[in-house]
Amino acid sequence: MINSPLPSSDRSKQDESVHVIVRAGPQGAIAVAGVATAIVVGLWFAFYLLVYLPRVYVP
């Protein structure tokens, strides 16, 4: 609440936990970017194979 005392926290413990997370690297972001890229490439191939190629060979 407004008049509640602030909880005491160990600043060095929080800093260490942040450093552990940062050292692990951006693995999740790289995974999301890889999945998004795979989806875009897959949609491009699907469009090329299912829409573009059939229209090219029409006599």
N, CA, C, O and CB atoms as a CASP TS submission, in Angstrom:
PFRMAT TS
TARGET T0000
AUTHOR 0000-0000-0000
METHOD Language model
MODEL 1
PARENT N/A
ATOM      1  N   MET     1       0.821  -1.175   0.000  1.00  0.00           N
ATOM      2  CA  MET     1       0.000   0.000   0.000  1.00  0.00           C
ATOM      3  C   MET     1       0.869   1.245   0.000  1.00  0.00           C
ATOM      4  O   MET     1       2.090   1.159  -0.134  1.00  0.00           O
ATOM      5  CB  MET     1      -0.936  -0.005   1.190  1.00  0.00           C
ATOM      6  N   ILE     2       0.252   2.373   0.147  1.00  0.00           N
ATOM      7  CA  ILE     2       0.993   3.624   0.055  1.00  0.00           C
ATOM      8  C   ILE     2       1.981   3.771   1.205  1.00  0.00           C
ATOM      9  O   ILE     2       3.117   4.192   0.989  1.00  0.00           O
ATOM     10  CB  ILE     2       0.032   4.805   0.038  1.00  0.00           C
ATOM     11  N   ASN     3       1.569   3.432   2.422  1.00  0.00           N
ATOM     12  CA  ASN     3       2.419   3.628   3.589  1.00  0.00           C
ATOM     13  C   ASN     3       3.194   2.376   3.978  1.00  0.00           C
ATOM     14  O   ASN     3       3.812   2.337   5.042  1.00  0.00           O
ATOM     15  CB  ASN     3       1.587   4.081   4.750  1.00  0.00           C
ATOM     16  N   SER     4       3.169   1.376   3.149  1.00  0.00           N
ATOM     17  CA  SER     4       3.890   0.147   3.457  1.00  0.00           C
ATOM     18  C   SER     4       5.387   0.373   3.301  1.00  0.00           C
ATOM     19  O   SER     4       5.818   1.106   2.411  1.00  0.00           O
ATOM     20  CB  SER     4       3.420  -1.010   2.549  1.00  0.00           C
ATOM     21  N   PRO     5       6.166  -0.245   4.152  1.00  0.00           N
ATOM     22  CA  PRO     5       7.617  -0.100   3.992  1.00  0.00           C
ATOM     23  C   PRO     5       8.083  -0.848   2.743  1.00  0.00           C
ATOM     24  O   PRO     5       7.516  -1.872   2.363  1.00  0.00           O
ATOM     25  CB  PRO     5       8.365  -0.625   5.247  1.00  0.00           C
ATOM     26  N   LEU     6       9.109  -0.320   2.130  1.00  0.00           N
ATOM     27  CA  LEU     6       9.653  -0.969   0.945  1.00  0.00           C
ATOM     28  C   LEU     6      10.298  -2.292   1.329  1.00  0.00           C
ATOM     29  O   LEU     6      10.980  -2.376   2.350  1.00  0.00           O
ATOM     30  CB  LEU     6      10.673  -0.054   0.240  1.00  0.00           C
ATOM     31  N   PRO     7      10.091  -3.316   0.528  1.00  0.00           N
ATOM     32  CA  PRO     7      10.723  -4.599   0.847  1.00  0.00           C
ATOM     33  C   PRO     7      12.236  -4.485   0.678  1.00  0.00           C
ATOM     34  O   PRO     7      12.735  -3.882  -0.272  1.00  0.00           O
ATOM     35  CB  PRO     7      10.159  -5.733  -0.054  1.00  0.00           C
ATOM     36  N   SER     8      12.934  -5.072   1.613  1.00  0.00           N
ATOM     37  CA  SER     8      14.393  -5.047   1.500  1.00  0.00           C
ATOM     38  C   SER     8      14.814  -6.070   0.454  1.00  0.00           C
ATOM     39  O   SER     8      14.327  -7.200   0.441  1.00  0.00           O
ATOM     40  CB  SER     8      15.077  -5.340   2.876  1.00  0.00           C
ATOM     41  N   SER     9      15.698  -5.668  -0.396  1.00  0.00           N
ATOM     42  CA  SER     9      16.141  -6.575  -1.453  1.00  0.00           C
ATOM     43  C   SER     9      17.656  -6.559  -1.524  1.00  0.00           C
ATOM     44  O   SER     9      18.313  -5.557  -1.240  1.00  0.00           O
ATOM     45  CB  SER     9      15.525  -6.184  -2.820  1.00  0.00           C
ATOM     46  N   ASP    10      18.170  -7.681  -1.905  1.00  0.00           N
ATOM     47  CA  ASP    10      19.614  -7.811  -2.068  1.00  0.00           C
ATOM     48  C   ASP    10      19.954  -7.455  -3.513  1.00  0.00           C
ATOM     49  O   ASP    10      19.733  -8.252  -4.424  1.00  0.00           O
ATOM     50  CB  ASP    10      20.108  -9.262  -1.705  1.00  0.00           C
ATOM     51  N   ARG    11      20.486  -6.267  -3.713  1.00  0.00           N
ATOM     52  CA  ARG    11      20.750  -5.744  -5.053  1.00  0.00           C
ATOM     53  C   ARG    11      21.747  -6.617  -5.818  1.00  0.00           C
ATOM     54  O   ARG    11      21.586  -6.834  -7.019  1.00  0.00           O
ATOM     55  CB  ARG    11      21.276  -4.314  -4.962  1.00  0.00           C
ATOM     56  N   SER    12      22.763  -7.112  -5.136  1.00  0.00           N
ATOM     57  CA  SER    12      23.769  -7.923  -5.828  1.00  0.00           C
ATOM     58  C   SER    12      23.182  -9.253  -6.291  1.00  0.00           C
ATOM     59  O   SER    12      23.589  -9.786  -7.323  1.00  0.00           O
ATOM     60  CB  SER    12      24.976  -8.174  -4.913  1.00  0.00           C
ATOM     61  N   LYS    13      22.227  -9.790  -5.533  1.00  0.00           N
ATOM     62  CA  LYS    13      21.582 -11.041  -5.939  1.00  0.00           C
ATOM     63  C   LYS    13      20.759 -10.816  -7.205  1.00  0.00           C
ATOM     64  O   LYS    13      20.760 -11.655  -8.105  1.00  0.00           O
ATOM     65  CB  LYS    13      20.684 -11.591  -4.800  1.00  0.00           C
ATOM     66  N   GLN    14      20.062  -9.692  -7.274  1.00  0.00           N
ATOM     67  CA  GLN    14      19.286  -9.374  -8.469  1.00  0.00           C
ATOM     68  C   GLN    14      20.207  -9.144  -9.665  1.00  0.00           C
ATOM     69  O   GLN    14      19.923  -9.606 -10.770  1.00  0.00           O
ATOM     70  CB  GLN    14      18.410  -8.136  -8.226  1.00  0.00           C
ATOM     71  N   ASP    15      21.305  -8.433  -9.442  1.00  0.00           N
ATOM     72  CA  ASP    15      22.252  -8.187 -10.532  1.00  0.00           C
ATOM     73  C   ASP    15      22.832  -9.494 -11.064  1.00  0.00           C
ATOM     74  O   ASP    15      22.988  -9.655 -12.274  1.00  0.00           O
ATOM     75  CB  ASP    15      23.383  -7.267 -10.059  1.00  0.00           C
ATOM     76  N   GLU    16      23.145 -10.413 -10.183  1.00  0.00           N
ATOM     77  CA  GLU    16      23.705 -11.700 -10.606  1.00  0.00           C
ATOM     78  C   GLU    16      22.691 -12.489 -11.427  1.00  0.00           C
ATOM     79  O   GLU    16      23.056 -13.117 -12.421  1.00  0.00           O
ATOM     80  CB  GLU    16      24.151 -12.524  -9.384  1.00  0.00           C
ATOM     81  N   SER    17      21.424 -12.465 -11.023  1.00  0.00           N
ATOM     82  CA  SER    17      20.412 -13.195 -11.788  1.00  0.00           C
ATOM     83  C   SER    17      20.225 -12.578 -13.172  1.00  0.00           C
ATOM     84  O   SER    17      19.980 -13.297 -14.141  1.00  0.00           O
ATOM     85  CB  SER    17      19.073 -13.211 -11.031  1.00  0.00           C
ATOM     86  N   VAL    18      20.336 -11.259 -13.273  1.00  0.00           N
ATOM     87  CA  VAL    18      20.249 -10.603 -14.575  1.00  0.00           C
ATOM     88  C   VAL    18      21.438 -10.997 -15.445  1.00  0.00           C
ATOM     89  O   VAL    18      21.271 -11.253 -16.637  1.00  0.00           O
ATOM     90  CB  VAL    18      20.188  -9.070 -14.410  1.00  0.00           C
ATOM     91  N   HIS    19      22.618 -11.048 -14.873  1.00  0.00           N
ATOM     92  CA  HIS    19      23.810 -11.434 -15.636  1.00  0.00           C
ATOM     93  C   HIS    19      23.719 -12.876 -16.129  1.00  0.00           C
ATOM     94  O   HIS    19      24.186 -13.179 -17.226  1.00  0.00           O
ATOM     95  CB  HIS    19      25.066 -11.257 -14.781  1.00  0.00           C
ATOM     96  N   VAL    20      23.135 -13.754 -15.350  1.00  0.00           N
ATOM     97  CA  VAL    20      22.958 -15.149 -15.778  1.00  0.00           C
ATOM     98  C   VAL    20      22.024 -15.208 -16.982  1.00  0.00           C
ATOM     99  O   VAL    20      22.276 -15.947 -17.933  1.00  0.00           O
ATOM    100  CB  VAL    20      22.398 -16.018 -14.618  1.00  0.00           C
ATOM    101  N   ILE    21      20.955 -14.433 -16.939  1.00  0.00           N
ATOM    102  CA  ILE    21      20.000 -14.418 -18.051  1.00  0.00           C
ATOM    103  C   ILE    21      20.650 -13.852 -19.304  1.00  0.00           C
ATOM    104  O   ILE    21      20.469 -14.393 -20.395  1.00  0.00           O
ATOM    105  CB  ILE    21      18.752 -13.597 -17.684  1.00  0.00           C
ATOM    106  N   VAL    22      21.402 -12.771 -19.159  1.00  0.00           N
ATOM    107  CA  VAL    22      22.041 -12.139 -20.313  1.00  0.00           C
ATOM    108  C   VAL    22      23.111 -13.048 -20.908  1.00  0.00           C
ATOM    109  O   VAL    22      23.269 -13.091 -22.128  1.00  0.00           O
ATOM    110  CB  VAL    22      22.656 -10.790 -19.915  1.00  0.00           C
ATOM    111  N   ARG    23      23.842 -13.771 -20.075  1.00  0.00           N
ATOM    112  CA  ARG    23      24.871 -14.689 -20.571  1.00  0.00           C
ATOM    113  C   ARG    23      24.270 -15.816 -21.400  1.00  0.00           C
ATOM    114  O   ARG    23      24.929 -16.342 -22.296  1.00  0.00           O
ATOM    115  CB  ARG    23      25.663 -15.272 -19.408  1.00  0.00           C
ATOM    116  N   ALA    24      23.033 -16.191 -21.114  1.00  0.00           N
ATOM    117  CA  ALA    24      22.395 -17.273 -21.862  1.00  0.00           C
ATOM    118  C   ALA    24      22.167 -16.880 -23.317  1.00  0.00           C
ATOM    119  O   ALA    24      22.086 -17.754 -24.181  1.00  0.00           O
ATOM    120  CB  ALA    24      21.068 -17.659 -21.210  1.00  0.00           C
ATOM    121  N   GLY    25      22.062 -15.598 -23.605  1.00  0.00           N
ATOM    122  CA  GLY    25      21.929 -15.130 -24.975  1.00  0.00           C
ATOM    123  C   GLY    25      20.489 -15.074 -25.438  1.00  0.00           C
ATOM    124  O   GLY    25      19.572 -15.489 -24.729  1.00  0.00           O
ATOM    125  N   PRO    26      20.308 -14.556 -26.637  1.00  0.00           N
ATOM    126  CA  PRO    26      18.966 -14.368 -27.187  1.00  0.00           C
ATOM    127  C   PRO    26      18.453 -15.606 -27.919  1.00  0.00           C
ATOM    128  O   PRO    26      18.048 -15.509 -29.077  1.00  0.00           O
ATOM    129  CB  PRO    26      18.958 -13.184 -28.129  1.00  0.00           C
ATOM    130  N   GLN    27      18.463 -16.745 -27.277  1.00  0.00           N
ATOM    131  CA  GLN    27      18.073 -17.992 -27.945  1.00  0.00           C
ATOM    132  C   GLN    27      16.608 -17.972 -28.371  1.00  0.00           C
ATOM    133  O   GLN    27      16.277 -18.436 -29.462  1.00  0.00           O
ATOM    134  CB  GLN    27      18.328 -19.185 -27.026  1.00  0.00           C
ATOM    135  N   GLY    28      15.746 -17.451 -27.538  1.00  0.00           N
ATOM    136  CA  GLY    28      14.324 -17.407 -27.876  1.00  0.00           C
ATOM    137  C   GLY    28      14.049 -16.507 -29.064  1.00  0.00           C
ATOM    138  O   GLY    28      13.245 -16.850 -29.930  1.00  0.00           O
ATOM    139  N   ALA    29      14.707 -15.362 -29.114  1.00  0.00           N
ATOM    140  CA  ALA    29      14.512 -14.433 -30.227  1.00  0.00           C
ATOM    141  C   ALA    29      15.012 -15.044 -31.529  1.00  0.00           C
ATOM    142  O   ALA    29      14.392 -14.871 -32.579  1.00  0.00           O
ATOM    143  CB  ALA    29      15.234 -13.103 -29.954  1.00  0.00           C
ATOM    144  N   ILE    30      16.117 -15.749 -31.463  1.00  0.00           N
ATOM    145  CA  ILE    30      16.647 -16.400 -32.663  1.00  0.00           C
ATOM    146  C   ILE    30      15.702 -17.506 -33.127  1.00  0.00           C
ATOM    147  O   ILE    30      15.508 -17.688 -34.328  1.00  0.00           O
ATOM    148  CB  ILE    30      18.056 -16.976 -32.394  1.00  0.00           C
ATOM    149  N   ALA    31      15.120 -18.235 -32.198  1.00  0.00           N
ATOM    150  CA  ALA    31      14.172 -19.291 -32.560  1.00  0.00           C
ATOM    151  C   ALA    31      12.927 -18.706 -33.221  1.00  0.00           C
ATOM    152  O   ALA    31      12.449 -19.240 -34.222  1.00  0.00           O
ATOM    153  CB  ALA    31      13.776 -20.105 -31.319  1.00  0.00           C
ATOM    154  N   VAL    32      12.403 -17.622 -32.672  1.00  0.00           N
ATOM    155  CA  VAL    32      11.215 -16.982 -33.256  1.00  0.00           C
ATOM    156  C   VAL    32      11.530 -16.452 -34.647  1.00  0.00           C
ATOM    157  O   VAL    32      10.722 -16.606 -35.563  1.00  0.00           O
ATOM    158  CB  VAL    32      10.708 -15.834 -32.350  1.00  0.00           C
ATOM    159  N   ALA    33      12.694 -15.831 -34.820  1.00  0.00           N
ATOM    160  CA  ALA    33      13.084 -15.317 -36.133  1.00  0.00           C
ATOM    161  C   ALA    33      13.255 -16.455 -37.135  1.00  0.00           C
ATOM    162  O   ALA    33      12.884 -16.314 -38.300  1.00  0.00           O
ATOM    163  CB  ALA    33      14.384 -14.505 -36.028  1.00  0.00           C
ATOM    164  N   GLY    34      13.811 -17.575 -36.695  1.00  0.00           N
ATOM    165  CA  GLY    34      13.974 -18.721 -37.584  1.00  0.00           C
ATOM    166  C   GLY    34      12.648 -19.315 -38.019  1.00  0.00           C
ATOM    167  O   GLY    34      12.475 -19.667 -39.186  1.00  0.00           O
ATOM    168  N   VAL    35      11.717 -19.429 -37.094  1.00  0.00           N
ATOM    169  CA  VAL    35      10.390 -19.959 -37.432  1.00  0.00           C
ATOM    170  C   VAL    35       9.669 -19.016 -38.387  1.00  0.00           C
ATOM    171  O   VAL    35       9.044 -19.467 -39.347  1.00  0.00           O
ATOM    172  CB  VAL    35       9.545 -20.172 -36.156  1.00  0.00           C
ATOM    173  N   ALA    36       9.750 -17.721 -38.135  1.00  0.00           N
ATOM    174  CA  ALA    36       9.100 -16.751 -39.019  1.00  0.00           C
ATOM    175  C   ALA    36       9.701 -16.797 -40.419  1.00  0.00           C
ATOM    176  O   ALA    36       8.973 -16.718 -41.408  1.00  0.00           O
ATOM    177  CB  ALA    36       9.221 -15.336 -38.441  1.00  0.00           C
ATOM    178  N   THR    37      11.008 -16.922 -40.510  1.00  0.00           N
ATOM    179  CA  THR    37      11.667 -17.012 -41.812  1.00  0.00           C
ATOM    180  C   THR    37      11.254 -18.283 -42.541  1.00  0.00           C
ATOM    181  O   THR    37      11.011 -18.255 -43.747  1.00  0.00           O
ATOM    182  CB  THR    37      13.191 -16.969 -41.649  1.00  0.00           C
ATOM    183  N   ALA    38      11.175 -19.390 -41.825  1.00  0.00           N
ATOM    184  CA  ALA    38      10.749 -20.650 -42.445  1.00  0.00           C
ATOM    185  C   ALA    38       9.321 -20.550 -42.968  1.00  0.00           C
ATOM    186  O   ALA    38       9.015 -21.079 -44.036  1.00  0.00           O
ATOM    187  CB  ALA    38      10.860 -21.807 -41.441  1.00  0.00           C
ATOM    188  N   ILE    39       8.454 -19.883 -42.232  1.00  0.00           N
ATOM    189  CA  ILE    39       7.068 -19.715 -42.684  1.00  0.00           C
ATOM    190  C   ILE    39       7.020 -18.882 -43.960  1.00  0.00           C
ATOM    191  O   ILE    39       6.303 -19.229 -44.899  1.00  0.00           O
ATOM    192  CB  ILE    39       6.212 -19.052 -41.582  1.00  0.00           C
ATOM    193  N   VAL    40       7.774 -17.790 -44.003  1.00  0.00           N
ATOM    194  CA  VAL    40       7.781 -16.930 -45.191  1.00  0.00           C
ATOM    195  C   VAL    40       8.328 -17.683 -46.399  1.00  0.00           C
ATOM    196  O   VAL    40       7.758 -17.596 -47.486  1.00  0.00           O
ATOM    197  CB  VAL    40       8.617 -15.660 -44.936  1.00  0.00           C
ATOM    198  N   VAL    41       9.413 -18.412 -46.228  1.00  0.00           N
ATOM    199  CA  VAL    41       9.986 -19.175 -47.341  1.00  0.00           C
ATOM    200  C   VAL    41       9.014 -20.262 -47.791  1.00  0.00           C
ATOM    201  O   VAL    41       8.859 -20.493 -48.990  1.00  0.00           O
ATOM    202  CB  VAL    41      11.343 -19.801 -46.935  1.00  0.00           C
ATOM    203  N   GLY    42       8.363 -20.924 -46.852  1.00  0.00           N
ATOM    204  CA  GLY    42       7.375 -21.944 -47.200  1.00  0.00           C
ATOM    205  C   GLY    42       6.203 -21.374 -47.980  1.00  0.00           C
ATOM    206  O   GLY    42       5.746 -21.982 -48.948  1.00  0.00           O
ATOM    207  N   LEU    43       5.714 -20.212 -47.566  1.00  0.00           N
ATOM    208  CA  LEU    43       4.618 -19.575 -48.302  1.00  0.00           C
ATOM    209  C   LEU    43       5.064 -19.154 -49.699  1.00  0.00           C
ATOM    210  O   LEU    43       4.288 -19.246 -50.651  1.00  0.00           O
ATOM    211  CB  LEU    43       4.094 -18.357 -47.531  1.00  0.00           C
ATOM    212  N   TRP    44       6.298 -18.698 -49.828  1.00  0.00           N
ATOM    213  CA  TRP    44       6.801 -18.312 -51.140  1.00  0.00           C
ATOM    214  C   TRP    44       6.854 -19.527 -52.068  1.00  0.00           C
ATOM    215  O   TRP    44       6.418 -19.448 -53.216  1.00  0.00           O
ATOM    216  CB  TRP    44       8.195 -17.668 -51.016  1.00  0.00           C
ATOM    217  N   PHE    45       7.388 -20.652 -51.575  1.00  0.00           N
ATOM    218  CA  PHE    45       7.434 -21.865 -52.393  1.00  0.00           C
ATOM    219  C   PHE    45       6.031 -22.357 -52.730  1.00  0.00           C
ATOM    220  O   PHE    45       5.787 -22.792 -53.856  1.00  0.00           O
ATOM    221  CB  PHE    45       8.213 -22.966 -51.670  1.00  0.00           C
ATOM    222  N   ALA    46       5.111 -22.295 -51.782  1.00  0.00           N
ATOM    223  CA  ALA    46       3.739 -22.723 -52.052  1.00  0.00           C
ATOM    224  C   ALA    46       3.117 -21.858 -53.140  1.00  0.00           C
ATOM    225  O   ALA    46       2.479 -22.387 -54.050  1.00  0.00           O
ATOM    226  CB  ALA    46       2.888 -22.660 -50.771  1.00  0.00           C
ATOM    227  N   PHE    47       3.285 -20.561 -53.070  1.00  0.00           N
ATOM    228  CA  PHE    47       2.756 -19.673 -54.101  1.00  0.00           C
ATOM    229  C   PHE    47       3.397 -19.982 -55.450  1.00  0.00           C
ATOM    230  O   PHE    47       2.708 -20.052 -56.468  1.00  0.00           O
ATOM    231  CB  PHE    47       2.992 -18.201 -53.721  1.00  0.00           C
ATOM    232  N   TYR    48       4.705 -20.165 -55.454  1.00  0.00           N
ATOM    233  CA  TYR    48       5.414 -20.434 -56.701  1.00  0.00           C
ATOM    234  C   TYR    48       4.939 -21.740 -57.328  1.00  0.00           C
ATOM    235  O   TYR    48       4.671 -21.789 -58.529  1.00  0.00           O
ATOM    236  CB  TYR    48       6.924 -20.484 -56.457  1.00  0.00           C
ATOM    237  N   LEU    49       4.835 -22.788 -56.531  1.00  0.00           N
ATOM    238  CA  LEU    49       4.474 -24.102 -57.069  1.00  0.00           C
ATOM    239  C   LEU    49       2.988 -24.230 -57.387  1.00  0.00           C
ATOM    240  O   LEU    49       2.621 -24.880 -58.366  1.00  0.00           O
ATOM    241  CB  LEU    49       4.869 -25.178 -56.092  1.00  0.00           C
ATOM    242  N   LEU    50       2.140 -23.626 -56.585  1.00  0.00           N
ATOM    243  CA  LEU    50       0.701 -23.827 -56.749  1.00  0.00           C
ATOM    244  C   LEU    50       0.020 -22.754 -57.594  1.00  0.00           C
ATOM    245  O   LEU    50      -1.058 -23.002 -58.134  1.00  0.00           O
ATOM    246  CB  LEU    50       0.049 -23.877 -55.406  1.00  0.00           C
ATOM    247  N   VAL    51       0.606 -21.593 -57.722  1.00  0.00           N
ATOM    248  CA  VAL    51      -0.043 -20.513 -58.470  1.00  0.00           C
ATOM    249  C   VAL    51       0.760 -20.137 -59.710  1.00  0.00           C
ATOM    250  O   VAL    51       0.205 -20.100 -60.809  1.00  0.00           O
ATOM    251  CB  VAL    51      -0.230 -19.283 -57.576  1.00  0.00           C
ATOM    252  N   TYR    52       2.030 -19.862 -59.562  1.00  0.00           N
ATOM    253  CA  TYR    52       2.813 -19.349 -60.680  1.00  0.00           C
ATOM    254  C   TYR    52       3.094 -20.415 -61.735  1.00  0.00           C
ATOM    255  O   TYR    52       2.827 -20.187 -62.915  1.00  0.00           O
ATOM    256  CB  TYR    52       4.117 -18.780 -60.173  1.00  0.00           C
ATOM    257  N   LEU    53       3.623 -21.568 -61.342  1.00  0.00           N
ATOM    258  CA  LEU    53       3.969 -22.600 -62.330  1.00  0.00           C
ATOM    259  C   LEU    53       2.767 -23.109 -63.118  1.00  0.00           C
ATOM    260  O   LEU    53       2.888 -23.271 -64.332  1.00  0.00           O
ATOM    261  CB  LEU    53       4.636 -23.761 -61.640  1.00  0.00           C
ATOM    262  N   PRO    54       1.621 -23.370 -62.506  1.00  0.00           N
ATOM    263  CA  PRO    54       0.486 -23.819 -63.322  1.00  0.00           C
ATOM    264  C   PRO    54       0.051 -22.785 -64.363  1.00  0.00           C
ATOM    265  O   PRO    54      -0.451 -23.170 -65.419  1.00  0.00           O
ATOM    266  CB  PRO    54      -0.686 -24.151 -62.425  1.00  0.00           C
ATOM    267  N   ARG    55       0.222 -21.512 -64.105  1.00  0.00           N
ATOM    268  CA  ARG    55      -0.175 -20.484 -65.068  1.00  0.00           C
ATOM    269  C   ARG    55       0.824 -20.379 -66.211  1.00  0.00           C
ATOM    270  O   ARG    55       0.450 -19.964 -67.308  1.00  0.00           O
ATOM    271  CB  ARG    55      -0.316 -19.131 -64.373  1.00  0.00           C
ATOM    272  N   VAL    56       2.071 -20.737 -65.990  1.00  0.00           N
ATOM    273  CA  VAL    56       3.090 -20.639 -67.034  1.00  0.00           C
ATOM    274  C   VAL    56       2.853 -21.688 -68.106  1.00  0.00           C
ATOM    275  O   VAL    56       3.049 -21.397 -69.287  1.00  0.00           O
ATOM    276  CB  VAL    56       4.496 -20.797 -66.437  1.00  0.00           C
ATOM    277  N   TYR    57       2.444 -22.886 -67.747  1.00  0.00           N
ATOM    278  CA  TYR    57       2.310 -24.000 -68.691  1.00  0.00           C
ATOM    279  C   TYR    57       0.943 -24.084 -69.352  1.00  0.00           C
ATOM    280  O   TYR    57       0.675 -25.057 -70.056  1.00  0.00           O
ATOM    281  CB  TYR    57       2.590 -25.287 -67.989  1.00  0.00           C
ATOM    282  N   VAL    58       0.080 -23.118 -69.156  1.00  0.00           N
ATOM    283  CA  VAL    58      -1.226 -23.128 -69.816  1.00  0.00           C
ATOM    284  C   VAL    58      -1.016 -22.750 -71.282  1.00  0.00           C
ATOM    285  O   VAL    58      -0.451 -21.696 -71.574  1.00  0.00           O
ATOM    286  CB  VAL    58      -2.235 -22.140 -69.112  1.00  0.00           C
ATOM    287  N   PRO    59      -1.473 -23.617 -72.220  1.00  0.00           N
ATOM    288  CA  PRO    59      -1.256 -23.318 -73.657  1.00  0.00           C
ATOM    289  C   PRO    59      -2.148 -22.204 -74.170  1.00  0.00           C
ATOM    290  O   PRO    59      -2.077 -21.849 -75.346  1.00  0.00           O
ATOM    291  CB  PRO    59      -1.494 -24.562 -74.492  1.00  0.00           C
TER
END
